[in-house]
Amino acid sequence: MTTSFLAETGARCRKYSTSLIIATQNVKTFTGDPEILYQSTRIINNTQYSMSLGLKENDIAELDKLWEPIGGLTEQEKEYLASAQKGDCIFSTSSQTRTQLQIDIGGDIAFRKYANFIKNDHEIKSQEIEEE
């Protein structure tokens, strides 16, 4: 089972002071059934940092379920995630410390500017993309 592997890997990463990055656009992936929820809770318990961006109402309920062992989401956090704009997130630095952040990377061009890569005789060069 994937969540079991991630839980074991997360524990090993913590033991050896390394990093593991897990990302999903579907929180239900980590709360689907009791065994998956148990393994996901192990992952959360071994996580030093986490970031939750804006979510739909049903995903907020799933995230709250996932975080239930460490107190769940507050009503304020639920409202914040439901109305979050691009770049708004809740950043967790421990099981008891969560902060609302707004990440500004300078607009969409930061994503597009070097998104095109040209492969030329075994050399990969980035090509700047003109603004639209």
Buried (B, 14 or more C-beta within 10 A) or exposed (E): EEBBEBBBBBBEBBEEEEEBEBEEEEBBBBBEEEEBBEBBBBBBBBBEEBEBBBBEEEBBBBBBBBBBBBEEBEEEBBEBBEEBEEEBBBBBEEBEEBEEEEEEEEEEBEEBBEEEEEEEEEEEEEEEEEEE
